Amino acid sequence: MQVDGLEVNLENFNEYIAPKKDTPDNFIDFMYEELQSSNIRDSTKRQHLVAFQALERFEKIKSFSSLTLRNIELFDNFIRNEEKRTQTTIFGYHKRIKPYVCKAYRLGYIAENPYLKFKNDRGQYKERVALNEDELKSLQEIKLPQKLDKIRDLFVFQCFTGLSYVDTQLFDFEKEAVKGKDLYFIDGRRYKTGTEFYAPILPPAMNVLKKYKKKLPIISNEKYNDYLHVVESHLGLNKPLTSHVARHTFATTVALAHDVPIESVSKMLGHKDIKTTQIYAKVLKSTIERNVIQKML
């Protein structure tokens, strides 16, 4: 006989009939209660909720006794087959469930922590997509309807500051902009990680701010990305436009391609570890050609 995906035998039969004081009824309830009472950011909480909902759909992990290595492996297969997910995405699902399993183990609700034996590779990140200089110029110059014009302006602002979507939406010029010798800089802190960053407001970005009297248009991330795909079709691009592409474009085309040291780019982007910045870094052919001409001939 099986209960919650676990074979019931004489050794664990008592777990199903003996009442337990001060112990949640099952892991699903436990994880949900812990998730709702946690102090993590709303964006992180939403990510944890997505993993929780996948666990609910899986249905084989409910009781604490069903938290076995075998069922964790079956869950891994489930999320792989449910949708076409990358290894990095699958790694993220386990990463968000694991803390609740570990806490259940620390509290004595389970005898063993299955994640101590489960092998979960992070996987390789996809190569970052960025606009090249010609594409960025075309984006700035193309004539668009008013609604798309605002979307393009936000994207251009991101491309020439390196701000993420959420930091763009929270940007307050009066509080965060500081005057440098030749231009303004954003002295801020990333909403996602709390890491400090110091990024330039390059002329194209400053032009956007002047156009909107230093208050950027507000739009949801979902709508922003939807409209960016429309802008993409107007440009005839063969690469997707998303809010992330703007940040990659700043790192690659605007900064690294013009020989800005990667340590400085890392500070501009607000990365805690320079290894994160290296994911964005591409050595462009144009950069190699320029360096050869300037430094080797």
C-alpha positions as CSV (number, residue, x, y, z in Angstrom):
1,M,0.0,0.0,0.0
2,Q,1.2,3.5,-0.8
3,V,0.3,6.8,0.8
4,D,1.5,10.1,-0.6
5,G,3.8,8.3,-2.9
6,L,5.5,6.3,-0.1
7,E,5.3,2.6,0.5
8,V,3.6,2.0,3.9
9,N,5.2,-0.9,5.9
10,L,5.4,-2.0,9.5
11,E,8.3,0.4,10.2
12,N,6.5,3.6,9.2
13,F,2.9,2.5,9.8
14,N,2.8,4.3,13.2
15,E,3.6,7.6,11.5
16,Y,0.2,7.5,9.9
17,I,-1.8,6.6,13.0
18,A,0.0,8.1,15.9
19,P,-0.9,11.7,16.7
20,K,2.0,14.2,16.8
21,K,1.9,17.2,19.0
22,D,2.9,20.6,17.6
23,T,3.7,19.1,14.2
24,P,2.0,20.4,11.0
25,D,-0.2,17.9,9.2
26,N,2.0,17.7,6.1
27,F,4.9,19.2,4.3
28,I,2.8,21.1,1.8
29,D,1.0,22.9,4.6
30,F,4.3,23.5,6.4
31,M,6.0,25.0,3.3
32,Y,3.0,27.2,2.5
33,E,2.8,28.6,6.1
34,E,6.6,29.2,6.2
35,L,6.4,30.9,2.8
36,Q,3.6,33.2,3.8
37,S,5.3,34.2,7.1
38,S,8.8,34.7,5.6
39,N,10.4,38.2,5.3
40,I,11.8,37.6,1.8
41,R,11.1,40.2,-0.9
42,D,7.8,40.0,-2.7
43,S,9.6,39.2,-6.0
44,T,11.4,36.3,-4.3
45,K,8.3,35.1,-2.6
46,R,6.6,34.9,-6.0
47,Q,9.4,32.7,-7.2
48,H,9.1,30.4,-4.2
49,L,5.3,30.2,-4.8
50,V,5.9,29.0,-8.4
51,A,8.0,26.2,-7.0
52,F,5.4,25.4,-4.3
53,Q,2.7,25.2,-6.9
54,A,4.8,22.8,-9.0
55,L,5.1,20.6,-5.9
56,E,1.4,20.7,-5.5
57,R,0.8,19.6,-9.1
58,F,3.3,16.8,-8.6
59,E,1.1,15.3,-5.8
60,K,3.5,12.6,-4.7
61,I,5.1,14.8,-1.9
62,K,2.5,15.7,0.7
63,S,3.3,14.1,4.1
64,F,6.7,14.6,5.7
65,S,7.3,10.9,5.3
66,S,7.0,11.3,1.5
67,L,10.0,13.6,1.5
68,T,12.4,10.9,0.2
69,L,15.3,11.0,-2.2
70,R,13.2,8.9,-4.6
71,N,10.4,11.3,-4.6
72,I,12.7,14.3,-5.0
73,E,14.1,12.6,-8.1
74,L,10.6,11.9,-9.4
75,F,9.7,15.6,-8.8
76,D,12.8,16.5,-10.8
77,N,11.6,14.4,-13.7
78,F,8.1,15.8,-13.4
79,I,9.2,19.5,-13.8
80,R,11.5,18.5,-16.7
81,N,8.7,16.8,-18.5
82,E,5.9,19.2,-17.6
83,E,7.4,22.0,-19.7
84,K,10.5,22.6,-21.7
85,R,12.7,24.0,-18.9
86,T,16.4,24.6,-18.9
87,Q,18.7,23.1,-16.3
88,T,19.2,26.5,-14.7
89,T,15.4,26.9,-14.3
90,I,15.1,23.4,-12.8
91,F,18.0,24.1,-10.5
92,G,16.0,27.2,-9.3
93,Y,12.9,25.1,-8.5
94,H,15.0,22.9,-6.2
95,K,16.9,25.9,-4.8
96,R,13.6,27.4,-3.6
97,I,12.1,24.2,-2.1
98,K,15.3,23.1,-0.4
99,P,15.3,25.7,2.5
100,Y,11.9,24.4,3.6
101,V,13.0,20.8,3.5
102,C,16.1,21.7,5.5
103,K,14.0,23.5,8.1
104,A,11.7,20.5,8.4
105,Y,14.8,18.4,9.0
106,R,16.2,20.8,11.7
107,L,12.8,20.8,13.5
108,G,12.8,17.0,13.5
109,Y,9.8,16.6,11.2
110,I,11.8,14.3,8.9
111,A,14.6,11.8,9.9
112,E,16.8,12.5,6.9
113,N,17.3,15.4,4.5
114,P,16.9,14.0,1.0
115,Y,18.7,17.0,-0.6
116,L,21.9,15.9,1.1
117,K,22.0,13.1,-1.4
118,F,20.3,14.7,-4.4
119,K,22.5,15.8,-7.2
120,N,21.3,19.1,-8.8
121,D,23.6,20.7,-11.2
122,R,23.2,24.5,-11.8
123,G,23.7,24.1,-15.6
124,Q,25.1,26.6,-18.0
125,Y,23.5,30.0,-18.5
126,K,22.3,30.8,-22.0
127,E,24.5,33.2,-23.9
128,R,23.3,36.7,-23.2
129,V,21.7,38.6,-26.1
130,A,22.5,42.3,-26.6
131,L,21.9,44.9,-29.3
132,N,24.9,45.9,-31.4
133,E,25.6,49.6,-32.1
134,D,23.7,49.6,-35.4
135,E,20.6,48.1,-33.8
136,L,20.8,50.4,-30.9
137,K,21.1,53.4,-33.2
138,S,18.1,52.2,-35.3
139,L,16.1,51.8,-32.1
140,Q,16.7,55.4,-31.1
141,E,15.9,56.8,-34.5
142,I,12.8,54.8,-35.6
143,K,9.5,56.7,-35.6
144,L,6.9,54.9,-33.4
145,P,3.3,55.5,-32.2
146,Q,3.0,57.4,-28.9
147,K,2.5,54.3,-26.7
148,L,5.4,52.4,-28.3
149,D,7.5,55.6,-28.2
150,K,7.3,55.5,-24.4
151,I,8.3,51.8,-24.3
152,R,11.2,52.5,-26.6
153,D,12.3,55.5,-24.4
154,L,12.3,53.3,-21.2
155,F,14.3,50.7,-23.1
156,V,16.8,53.3,-24.3
157,F,17.1,54.6,-20.7
158,Q,18.0,51.1,-19.5
159,C,20.5,50.6,-22.3
160,F,22.4,53.8,-21.3
161,T,22.2,53.3,-17.5
162,G,22.3,49.6,-17.0
163,L,19.3,49.7,-14.6
164,S,17.1,46.6,-14.3
165,Y,13.3,47.0,-15.0
166,V,12.3,47.3,-11.4
167,D,15.1,49.8,-10.5
168,T,14.0,51.8,-13.5
169,Q,10.5,51.9,-12.2
170,L,11.6,52.9,-8.7
171,F,14.1,55.5,-10.0
172,D,13.8,58.9,-8.3
173,F,16.0,61.5,-10.0
174,E,15.9,63.9,-7.1
175,K,17.0,61.3,-4.5
176,E,19.4,59.2,-6.6
177,A,21.0,61.4,-9.2
178,V,24.3,63.1,-8.3
179,K,26.2,65.6,-10.4
180,G,29.6,64.5,-11.6
181,K,32.1,66.6,-13.6
182,D,30.5,66.1,-17.0
183,L,27.3,64.2,-16.4
184,Y,25.0,62.8,-13.7
185,F,25.4,59.5,-12.0
186,I,22.9,57.3,-10.2
187,D,24.0,56.5,-6.7
188,G,21.5,53.8,-5.8
189,R,20.8,50.4,-4.3
190,R,19.4,47.5,-6.3
191,Y,15.9,46.4,-5.2
192,K,16.6,42.8,-6.0
193,T,19.8,42.3,-4.0
194,G,20.2,45.5,-1.9
195,T,23.6,45.9,-3.5
196,E,24.9,49.5,-4.0
197,F,25.6,50.6,-7.6
198,Y,27.0,53.7,-9.2
199,A,25.9,54.1,-12.9
200,P,26.3,57.0,-15.4
201,I,23.3,58.7,-16.9
202,L,24.7,58.9,-20.4
203,P,23.4,61.5,-22.8
204,P,20.7,59.3,-24.5
205,A,19.3,58.4,-21.1
206,M,19.4,62.0,-19.9
207,N,17.5,63.0,-23.1
208,V,14.8,60.5,-22.0
209,L,14.6,62.0,-18.5
210,K,14.3,65.5,-20.0
211,K,11.5,64.4,-22.3
212,Y,9.5,63.2,-19.3
213,K,10.5,65.9,-16.9
214,K,12.7,63.5,-15.0
215,K,9.8,61.2,-14.1
216,L,9.9,58.0,-16.2
217,P,6.7,56.3,-17.5
218,I,5.3,53.5,-15.2
219,I,4.3,50.2,-16.7
220,S,4.0,46.6,-15.5
221,N,6.9,44.2,-16.4
222,E,4.5,42.0,-18.3
223,K,3.1,44.8,-20.4
224,Y,6.5,46.3,-20.9
225,N,7.9,43.1,-22.4
226,D,4.8,42.5,-24.5
227,Y,5.1,46.0,-26.1
228,L,8.8,45.5,-26.5
229,H,8.0,42.6,-28.8
230,V,5.9,44.9,-30.9
231,V,8.8,47.4,-31.1
232,E,11.0,44.5,-32.1
233,S,8.7,43.8,-35.1
234,H,8.8,47.4,-36.1
235,L,12.6,47.3,-36.2
236,G,12.6,43.9,-38.0
237,L,15.0,42.5,-35.5
238,N,15.8,38.8,-35.5
239,K,16.5,38.7,-31.8
240,P,13.9,39.2,-29.0
241,L,13.6,42.5,-27.1
242,T,13.1,42.1,-23.3
243,S,13.9,44.3,-20.4
244,H,16.9,42.1,-19.7
245,V,18.3,42.7,-23.2
246,A,18.6,46.4,-22.3
247,R,20.8,45.6,-19.3
248,H,22.9,43.2,-21.4
249,T,23.3,45.9,-24.1
250,F,24.6,48.4,-21.5
251,A,27.1,45.9,-20.2
252,T,28.3,44.7,-23.6
253,T,27.8,47.3,-26.3
254,V,27.8,50.5,-24.3
255,A,30.5,49.6,-21.7
256,L,32.7,46.6,-22.4
257,A,32.9,47.3,-26.1
258,H,34.3,50.7,-25.3
259,D,37.0,49.3,-23.1
260,V,35.4,50.1,-19.7
261,P,37.1,47.8,-17.2
262,I,34.9,44.9,-16.1
263,E,35.5,45.9,-12.5
264,S,33.8,49.2,-13.2
265,V,31.0,47.6,-15.2
266,S,30.4,45.3,-12.2
267,K,30.0,48.3,-9.9
268,M,27.7,50.1,-12.4
269,L,25.4,47.0,-12.6
270,G,25.4,46.5,-8.8
271,H,26.8,42.9,-8.9
272,K,27.9,41.4,-5.7
273,D,30.4,39.1,-7.5
274,I,32.4,40.0,-10.6
275,K,31.7,36.4,-11.8
276,T,28.1,37.5,-12.4
277,T,29.4,40.4,-14.6
278,Q,31.5,37.9,-16.6
279,I,28.3,36.2,-17.7
280,Y,27.3,39.4,-19.5
281,A,30.8,39.9,-20.9
282,K,31.4,39.2,-24.6
283,V,34.6,40.1,-26.4
284,L,33.2,41.7,-29.5
285,K,35.0,41.5,-32.9
286,S,34.9,45.3,-33.2
287,T,36.7,45.6,-29.8
288,I,39.4,43.1,-30.9
289,E,39.9,45.0,-34.2
290,R,40.2,48.4,-32.4
291,N,42.6,47.1,-29.8
292,V,44.8,45.5,-32.4
293,I,45.0,48.7,-34.5
294,Q,45.5,50.9,-31.4
295,K,47.9,48.8,-29.4
296,M,49.6,46.3,-31.7
297,L,50.4,48.2,-34.9
